Structures are given as structure tokens and as C-alpha cells.
Amino acid sequence: MLTAAEGLAGQSVTLAVAQQQARAALDDWRGRGPIVVFGAGAHTYKILPVLEKYAGKIAGVADDSPQCWGRAVGRWTVGLPAELIDDTVAGILVSSDVQQATLEARLRADFGRRCAILTLYRPTSDGDGGPTLPFTGERQTGRTLAEIELGHRARYYWALKQIDQGANVLDAACGNGYGTYILAEGGLRVLGIDVSEEAVAFARHHYAHAGATFAVGAVDDGVSLRQLATDFATFDAVVSLETLEHVDDPEAFLRSAHELLRPGGALFCSTPNAEAMELADAPYHRQHFTVDATLELLQTAGFPPLAWFGQEGLQILKGRCTPNQRYRLFHAIKGECLRYAL
């Protein structure tokens, strides 16, 4: 059996590390024949180019979820890949982030005599006994900034450079806390709020900072937000990146943010570009927005937008649209009669 660098299954890593593990798993595989990938998910979808490069032909993808990203390679199925295994298939790559050992044993019993079983392991713990977050393909789960995807970090640094030192900032829907840490490290006093108790516990352990406070709460619940923010009175800025697409009532969330901001306070938000990312490909999203729809939403909630930006990789460009830009970023101010700088 060809095996990647072993660790405990169950925790995601950065895209770069995932690609390294894929190369390790398949480095000796070149020319041995087509493979079937089991346990596809969003993670494996991201590293398909590496798999194709090192494995050659991918005969199909199987997953135990109906949200199977394997459709991107043509042949796919739900569940164990029995119907994809024929005489042309030389190997099965197990790329599941949960119960990998059980799946590997099951596949070995069913198909081990017919083809090789390859495994893609991922580490789950940093060894300090701290909490971990399960990989869902949606949120970041890295325990250090180095393990956070660069594009995600870039959005927080974009907001940070536009906020005055010492400002009180709300990081609404802070996830695992890496962005709250970036803002606090940049000299801001930050309250990070997220609806997930496990995400907040993770943030408190891995992204603790003297300038950061973390709390559990729903960002679209105005009463809850006001109660959690009592130590801050008002905020100079609200940062909320990749949030609007997740909440049931984005206007209610924006109005709550508006109430918490001082007059002239700034809102920095981002959301996927509806013209570049299909909602069907994002099972955790409730809606996607065009630029015009987002600008209208901000205006309705009391935020005349100052500017919008398009992000492509690490580049954040003011007022620029290209088909490949998957994210839009918006800078708005709480106030009246502000000009558009679009």
C-alpha cells in the first residue's frame, strides 16, 4: 500500500499541505494506471489538479454524501465505489477526513485483491491537547496563521489597513478566530463573535491575544449582539467577511451592525460573487449576491457604500470585475449623504 505521511485522520490542513500530501501519496504511482478517489468532498475537489498530475487518469470519484464534488471529473457515485471499479482501475485513493481507518479497511476487504489502496492522511492535533475543528470544506480550521489560506488572510489585512490604531472593532462571524487575531495584532481592540461554540473554544485556545475577546452569539440577533458588546459601548468598525451568504436575514444582521457602530463608523464586508460561484456548489450558503444586489442591501440597511472591490487570489482591486473573481469586498460608512466612490 502506498501511504502519505501518517497522522491522525479528521482535521483539515491548508491547501498547500494537502497538495504535498497528495504528491507524497502518489509519488510512486506514475504510470501504474487509473485511480478512483473515494471520500471526495470539497477538500479533494481542490486538489484534483494535483491528483490528475500524479495519478494520471482519474477513472471516477465516489463519496458518501449527495453533495459530491466528484461530478467535476465526469464519473461519480454516492457511497462505496463498487460500480466504478473495473479491470482498468489500478488503485483507490481514500481521501476522507473522518473515519479514514474504517473506510480503508472496508475498501481493502472489498477491493484489495483487485487494485492498490492508497491513503491520504491528515493530522488532527497540534499535540498540545487543544481543541480541533472538523473539516467541512467551508470554514478555515488552521491552528496558526501559516495554515490559513492566503486569500482569506488577505481580506482581513485589507480591512486592517483602513482602520485607525486603537479602534474598537467587532469581528462578526469570526469563525475559528484567525481574523480577530490579525486585527488585534494590528493594534485594534476586537470582539470576535460566532454562533459556533466549538469555533469560539478553538479561537480562545489557538488565537488568544491581549487585544481580542471571543464570545458565542448569533450575529443576526440584534438583542444578543448588544448584550455581548456591552463592554464596548459602540464600535469604530465592524468587520464581517463571508457572512451575508450564511445568515437567514442579511438585512437584519446589517441593521444590527449599524446600531452598534458610532456615527461615521465603517463596515467592511465581503461575500461570494454570484456571477462566479454557483450556489449549488456551496451547500452551507443560503444565498449569493451580485455587486448591485449587495450595494442595494447595504443602502437599505443604512450603509451608503464608499467603494467595492474584486478579489482574485491575493489581489484586491477597487471597482474591478473579472469573470474569475470569486469574492467581492465592500467598504461602507454609517452616515448620510455620502458620495459613492465606485
Secondary structure, DSSP 8 states (H G I E B T S, - for coil): --B-S---SS----HHHHHHHHHHHHTTTTTS--EEEES-HHHHHHTHHHHHHHH--EEEEEESSSS-GGGGGS-EEESS-GGG--TT--EEEE--SSSHHHHHHHHHHHHTTTSEEEE-------SS--------SSS---SSGGGS-HHHHHHHHHHHTTS-TT-EEEEES-TTSHHHHHHHHTT-EEEEEES-HHHHHHHHHHS--TTEEEEE--TT-HHHHHHHTTTTSSEEEEEEES-TTTSS-HHHHHHHHHHHEEEEEEEEEEEEBTTTS-GGG-TT-S--B-HHHHHHHHHHTT--EEEEEEEETTEEEET---TT--EEEEEEESSSS-----
